[in-house]
Amino acid sequence: MAGPFRRWWHEHRFEAVEGGTRMTDVVELVSPAGALGRIVDRLVLTRYMARLLGARNEWLASELTHRAD
């Protein structure tokens, strides 16, 4: 499958912690635009991914809380 990045990799890691489970996202993406792309990655995409995954985490926590009730 083709996409806008030279490389895109997303992994979920699960770890047992006191009182539950911790899920960590590991994301690697490489822009096809070389050095300029790396600057864009850091300035724009890193913030975008943080917002996207943050919203997903809030939704997931809400869903899991409601299902536990």
N, C-alpha and C positions, 0 to 999 in steps of 0.2 A: 504494500500500500504506500503510495507516495503522499508527501505532505510538504509544508513550507520549510521544514527544517532538514538540515543535512543528517542530523541524528535527533531522535526523540525516544526517551526511555523513561518509563514511570513504573515504580515498584511500590507496593504496600508492604511494610514490615510490621508484624504484630509481636508484641512482647507482653508477657504476663507481669502485671504490677499489682501492688497491694490495692485491693478493692476493685480490680477490673483488668482491662486490657488497654495497652497503649498502641495506637496505630501511627506509624510514621510514614510519610510520603518521601520517596527518594526520586528526584526528577533530574534528568540530564537532557539538555537540549543544546544543539549546536546550530547556529545560524549559517545559512549558505553564503553569507556576505563577507566572510573573512573578518579582518580586524574591525571594520566598521560594524559588522554584525555583532561582534562580541560586546562592543560598547552599547549597542541597542539592547542586546540581551540583558545586560546588567542594569541599564537605566529603565527600560520599559517592561520587558518580559518577566523579570524577577518580581517586580511589583505586581504585575498582572497575575502571575501564578500565585503569589501570596494571597491576594484578594480572592481569587477563584477557590483555592484550597481552604481558605479561612471560611468562606461562605458554605462550602461543602461540609466542613467540620461542624459548623453551627447547625446545619440541617441534620446531619447524622446524629449529633448529640440529642437534638430534639426528638428525632424519631426513636432513638433507643430509650430515652426517658419515657416517652408515651407508651411504648410497648412493654416497658417494665411495670407500669402501673396496673 
